[in-house]
Amino acid sequence: MRNWITGSSLIGLTVLLSIALLACGAPAPVTEPLSPSAMSSEPIPTAPQAAGIAVHQKVQLTGKLADGYVIPLKKANIVCVVTDVGMVGCGAFDVMVLDSFDYPAVRMKSSNANHIATVDDLLTGTVKEVNNTAAKLGIKVGMTGRQALDLL
């Protein structure tokens, strides 16, 4: 199930993503709510068509649901899945900064030659970096995104 993100949930995610964007040298995202015309049940457009439209989808894990987010930028997407314990994200996230907040976080790399562009890419990707807080939960480099999320 996928839903368009609205105001308050986008602002919460914006705080987390700002850290990643600043680490990449990108400008911080806008915190204004999406326009009503952007909130529909239409199929999710491709990244070039969706520039600036954030997408939220529920991700079924073993024993619980998590929240997946895709934030399209001009030539890339910021992708993460957040559980009640921690998060797994694309290469844009600085998981060591999140470790300073005792927040379990994992950085992923694509399982193929492409960049991570979707939540599915994140789930099938390979753990590239694990912060200390996430390592204490048993997450290791080389796991799949889904395996790491099941430990969060």
N, C-alpha and C positions, 0 to 999 in steps of 0.2 A: 504494500500500500504506500502510495506517495502522496504528499501534500505540499502545497506551496507554503512557504514560511511566512508568518505574519509578524508584525511589529515587535512585541515583547520577546518572543523566542529568538528572533533575529538579533536583537540587541544582546542577549545573553551569549549567543554564539559569536557575535562580533568581538566581544572581549577576548575570547579564546583565540579567534583567528587573527586578531590584531598582532598578537605576539609572533605568530608565524609570518604574517605579511611584513612586519618590521624586520624580521630576521632576513627576509628575502630582498629587502630594500624597496618593497612595494608600498604605495600609500595605504593608509588604514582604510577599511571599508566604510561606506556610508551607513549610518544607523537609522535612516528614515524607514518607516514601514513601507511595504510594497503597495502599489496602487491596486484598487479593487479589480481592475482589468487584468492584472497579473495573477490573480487568484482564481484559477479555474480547474476543471477536471480534465482538461485537454491533455493529450500525450505530452511527455516532456520533450521539448525541442532539443536539438543538438547544441553543443557549446557555443558555436558562432552565432546561432540564432538567439540564444538565451543570455547573452552578455548582460550581466547585472541582475539576473533572476536567480535567487537561491532556491534550492530544492531540498525538501526533507522527506525521508522515507524511513519506515519502521524496518528493522532488521531482526529476524528471528534467530536467536542464539540458543544454545542448549540451556533450557530452563528459564529464559527471560527474553524480553524484547530490548533492543537498543535503538538509538536514533542515529540515522545516517544523514549526512549533509553534503551537498555538492554546491560550491559557490563558483560559478563560472567567472573567469577573468578573460582578458582579450585572447590569450593564446594558451591558457592552461586552466585547470580547475583546482580549487582547494577542496580536498575530500577528506572527511573524517567520519568515524563512527564513535559515538559516545555512549557509555554505559553508566550505571549508577555508581561505578567505582573509578573508572578511568576512561582513556580514549586511545584509539588507533588512528593514525593520520598519515597523509601523504608526505612526501619529502619536504614540503614547505614548513613543517612544524619543527620547532626546536624543543625536543623532548627534555633536554637537560635543564632548560629554563623552567619548564613545568615541574621538574623534580625539586626545584628550590621551594615549591609550594606543596611538597609531598603529594603530588598528583601523579598517579601512574599513567605513563604515556609511552607510546611505541611509534616509531617512524618506520614506514613501509617502503619497499621498492616493488616495482611491477614484476610480475612473473614472466613477462615477455619483454620485447625490446621497446615497447611503448611506455609513455608516462601513465601514471594512475589518473584516470579521468572520471571513473564512476565508483560507486560503492562496491559493485561486483569486482572491479579491479582491485580494490582494497582488500576484500575478503579472500581473494585468491593470490594476492601478492605475498611477498616474503618479508619477514621482519628483518629490518636493516640495523635498527638501533633501539635499545631498550634503556629507559632510565632506571636508576637504582630502586625507586619505589615500585616500579612494575616488575623488576627482576625478583624482588622479594615475594612476588605472587607466583613465580615459576615461569615467567615468560622469558624465552630465549631467542637469540638471533637464529634465523633459519626457519622458524615456525611460519605457518600461514597466518594471514590476518584473522581468519575465523578461529583458529586454534588460540591465538592470543586473546581475542575477545571473549572466548569461553572461560578464560581464567580471570577476566575482569568482572 
